[in-house]
Amino acid sequence: MSSGVDTPVRRTPQGAALGVLRTMRPRQWVKNVLVGAAPLSAGLILDGPVIVTTVLAFVSFCLAASAVYLLNDTLDVEADRAHPTKRNRPIAAGVVPVPAAGATAALLAVASLAVAWAASWQLVVLMAVYLAVQVGYCVRLKHEPVLDIAIVASGFLLRAIAGGVASGIPLSQWFLLVTAFGSLFMVAGKRYSEIRLAEAAGGTTRASLLRYTPTYLRFVWSLAASVMVTAYALWAFEIREGDTAAVVSAGGSTWSAISIVPFVLAVLRYAVDVDGGRAGAPEDIALRDRVLQVVALAWVASFALGVYLPLL
């Protein structure tokens, strides 16, 4: 007898619309606040035109990321239907028809590029690169070890770069190093947590993870954390008088150096969750770990003082 999964009620236009919204994963949009990293670091986050271009970059990434989620679930529909939990995803459950999901993904991708064009043509190029890389990831590369974590990490890096590209803000080597290795730290930690959770549950996991070991992933996220902290410290100590419009400057005050302390504490706090296998969803940690939120706010405050006090 039918389990009732494919009922007419769940196939209504309203149900399909809600299913599309769920598949777009609005909860994941919190990652896109990274587009504000470059304007914040440059001391321009309160500049009117920069605010506009940063918001446009944020919206563009929200649309693009949602398009990728729809494409990914469309391509994985058969595998998801055989999965104990992913079978409840709207596309796998039959709530959202596969053709409708594909069409919506294409529409969102075009809308993302249109929004990016309103900011700058450079942002359009960056978004096109992001979409192309993510399509490659969904089609094939997510099954390739090392490449999969590099591509996911590149998504975070491109978000951080987007804020500078949209507003014409120069990006320094330190900014790029911190964001690149910070992204790798988060992604390697996520994979490590996924392996830990799979081992604890005794269940199956994604194909690429079968070629990883916890020891290897610990090495990757430890290495990434070391480079990230070192690069940040060098960035914070760097002083360039009169270069307040460039991201290369951390402000030229003692607050820049002080910001190293909460930055390292935030990394160590996040590492506790990684080591405990609780970093499978980084956005959940950011939203639920109150201590991490307090430490992160302390870092933002001290870093902002380092950047903005010389401008007053």
Secondary structure, 3 states (H helix, E strand, C coil): CCCCCCCHHHHCHHHHHHHHHHHCCHHHHHHHHHHHHHHHHHCCCCCHHHHHHHHHHHHHHHHHHHHHHHHHHHHCHHHHHCCCCHHHCCCCCCCCCHHHHHHHHHHHHHHHHHHHHHHCHHHHHHHHHHHHHHHHHHHCHHHCCCHHHHHHHHHHHHHHHHHHHHHCCCCCHHHHHHHHHHHHHHHHHHHHHHHHHHHHHCCCCCHHHHHCCHHHHHHHHHHHHHHHHHHHHHHHHCCCCCCCCCCCCCCCCHHHHHCHHHHHHHHHHHHHHHHCCCCCCHHHHHHHCHHHHHHHHHHHHHHHHHHHHHHC
